[in-house]
Amino acid sequence: MKIIPIEKLTLVSNLSKSEVIKELISNTRPTQSFGFGSQKVENAKLFHGTIYGDNFNIKRVIDYRNSFLPEVNGKVIEKTNGTEIEIELKPVSFVMVFMVIWLGGVSLAFIATLIGAIIGESPIQICLFPLGMLIIGFGMLKFGFSTETEKTKKDIIEILKAKVK
């Protein structure tokens, strides 16, 4: 089981490299500066982020809050029979750092309470609290990221008229 969910895949499109980049640009708005509350979905743009040369860094535009929304880093590569788009979907850096620290701390708490229960200093039931927090943390990370990842992949595949290689 992966602790930090990162998904890499290659898409293949019959569009030319310039058409792929054009589609990305037409479906991506610039990232807005920091703000509070949910951002309104404007002009039917599916993504926000940056496209620079053959590379892009985008996230889906949503009108709700979700810390597990994947960041998509990609590269467009021209091939003789179409275009390949290599993409990596991962949680934003802040979420990854926070979850590693949080899950690491809860894991240490679980180990400490388990050792205390084994040597008889505390009841075994005390281990259930950090174990529950650990399970909930992994569940939030897995479920929150995977649901948003599927939506993001679907949108990218649709706008680029691509399929997974």
C-alpha positions as CSV (number, residue, x, y, z in Angstrom):
1,M,0.0,0.0,0.0
2,K,1.3,3.4,-1.0
3,I,1.5,5.9,1.9
4,I,1.5,8.9,-0.4
5,P,-0.8,8.4,-3.4
6,I,1.0,9.4,-6.6
7,E,-0.3,8.2,-9.9
8,K,1.7,8.3,-13.1
9,L,0.2,7.5,-16.5
10,T,0.7,8.1,-20.2
11,L,-2.1,9.2,-22.5
12,V,-2.1,8.9,-26.3
13,S,-4.0,11.3,-28.5
14,N,-4.5,11.5,-32.2
15,L,-4.3,15.3,-31.9
16,S,-1.0,16.9,-32.9
17,K,1.3,18.4,-30.2
18,S,0.2,21.9,-31.0
19,E,-3.5,20.9,-30.9
20,V,-3.0,19.3,-27.5
21,I,-1.4,22.4,-26.1
22,K,-4.1,24.5,-27.7
23,E,-6.8,22.4,-26.0
24,L,-5.0,22.7,-22.6
25,I,-4.8,26.5,-23.0
26,S,-8.4,26.8,-24.0
27,N,-9.5,24.8,-21.0
28,T,-7.2,26.3,-18.4
29,R,-7.4,29.7,-16.7
30,P,-4.6,31.3,-14.7
31,T,-4.4,30.4,-11.0
32,Q,-6.0,33.0,-8.8
33,S,-4.1,34.3,-5.8
34,F,-4.9,33.1,-2.3
35,G,-8.5,33.6,-1.2
36,F,-11.0,32.4,1.3
37,G,-14.2,30.4,0.5
38,S,-15.0,28.5,-2.6
39,Q,-14.1,29.9,-6.0
40,K,-16.8,30.4,-8.6
41,V,-16.5,28.3,-11.7
42,E,-16.1,30.8,-14.5
43,N,-16.2,30.6,-18.3
44,A,-16.6,26.8,-18.3
45,K,-12.8,26.4,-17.9
46,L,-12.1,22.9,-16.4
47,F,-8.7,23.7,-15.0
48,H,-6.6,26.4,-13.5
49,G,-2.8,26.5,-13.6
50,T,0.1,27.2,-15.9
51,I,1.1,25.9,-19.3
52,Y,4.7,26.6,-20.2
53,G,6.1,25.2,-23.5
54,D,5.5,21.5,-23.6
55,N,4.8,21.2,-19.8
56,F,1.8,22.0,-17.7
57,N,0.9,22.2,-14.0
58,I,-2.9,22.3,-13.5
59,K,-5.7,21.5,-11.1
60,R,-9.4,21.0,-11.7
61,V,-11.6,24.0,-11.1
62,I,-14.1,23.1,-8.3
63,D,-16.7,25.1,-6.5
64,Y,-16.1,23.3,-3.2
65,R,-13.2,22.8,-0.8
66,N,-11.1,19.6,-1.1
67,S,-7.5,19.5,0.2
68,F,-7.0,16.2,-1.7
69,L,-7.6,17.7,-5.1
70,P,-4.7,16.3,-7.3
71,E,-2.1,18.6,-8.8
72,V,-1.4,17.4,-12.4
73,N,2.1,17.8,-13.8
74,G,2.4,16.9,-17.4
75,K,4.6,16.9,-20.5
76,V,3.4,16.8,-24.1
77,I,5.6,14.7,-26.4
78,E,5.1,14.5,-30.2
79,K,5.2,11.1,-31.7
80,T,5.0,10.0,-35.4
81,N,1.4,8.7,-35.0
82,G,0.0,11.3,-32.6
83,T,0.9,12.7,-29.2
84,E,1.8,11.3,-25.9
85,I,1.0,13.1,-22.7
86,E,2.9,12.0,-19.6
87,I,1.0,13.0,-16.5
88,E,1.6,12.7,-12.7
89,L,-1.2,13.2,-10.3
90,K,-0.3,13.9,-6.7
91,P,-1.6,15.8,-3.7
92,V,-0.3,19.3,-3.3
93,S,3.0,19.5,-1.4
94,F,1.4,21.1,1.8
95,V,-1.1,18.2,2.1
96,M,1.7,15.6,1.5
97,V,3.9,17.1,4.2
98,F,1.0,17.5,6.6
99,M,-0.2,13.9,6.1
100,V,3.3,12.4,6.5
101,I,3.8,14.3,9.8
102,W,0.3,13.5,11.1
103,L,0.4,9.8,10.1
104,G,4.0,9.5,11.4
105,G,3.0,11.1,14.8
106,V,-0.1,8.9,15.1
107,S,2.0,5.8,14.2
108,L,4.5,6.6,16.9
109,A,1.6,7.1,19.4
110,F,0.2,3.7,18.4
111,I,3.5,2.0,18.8
112,A,4.1,3.7,22.2
113,T,0.6,2.7,23.5
114,L,1.1,-0.9,22.2
115,I,4.4,-1.2,23.9
116,G,2.9,0.2,27.1
117,A,0.1,-2.4,26.9
118,I,2.5,-5.3,26.2
119,I,4.7,-4.5,29.2
120,G,1.6,-4.0,31.3
121,E,1.7,-0.3,32.1
122,S,-1.6,0.5,30.4
123,P,-4.7,-1.3,29.2
124,I,-4.7,-2.7,25.7
125,Q,-7.9,-0.6,24.9
126,I,-5.7,2.6,25.0
127,C,-4.2,1.4,21.6
128,L,-7.6,1.7,19.9
129,F,-7.6,5.5,19.8
130,P,-4.3,6.0,17.9
131,L,-5.1,3.0,15.7
132,G,-8.5,4.5,14.8
133,M,-6.8,7.9,14.0
134,L,-4.4,6.0,11.8
135,I,-7.1,4.2,9.9
136,I,-9.2,7.4,9.5
137,G,-6.1,9.3,8.3
138,F,-5.2,6.7,5.6
139,G,-8.9,6.4,4.6
140,M,-9.2,10.2,4.2
141,L,-6.1,10.3,2.1
142,K,-7.0,7.3,0.0
143,F,-10.7,8.1,-0.6
144,G,-10.3,11.9,-0.9
145,F,-7.5,11.7,-3.4
146,S,-8.8,8.7,-5.5
147,T,-12.3,10.2,-6.1
148,E,-10.8,13.5,-7.3
149,T,-8.2,11.7,-9.3
150,E,-10.8,9.8,-11.3
151,K,-12.7,13.0,-12.1
152,T,-9.5,14.8,-13.2
153,K,-8.4,11.9,-15.4
154,K,-11.8,11.7,-17.0
155,D,-11.7,15.5,-17.8
156,I,-8.2,15.4,-19.2
157,I,-8.9,12.4,-21.4
158,E,-12.1,14.0,-22.7
159,I,-10.6,17.4,-23.7
160,L,-7.5,15.8,-25.2
161,K,-9.4,13.1,-27.0
162,A,-7.0,10.6,-25.6
163,K,-6.8,7.2,-24.2
164,V,-4.6,5.6,-21.5
165,K,-1.6,3.9,-22.9
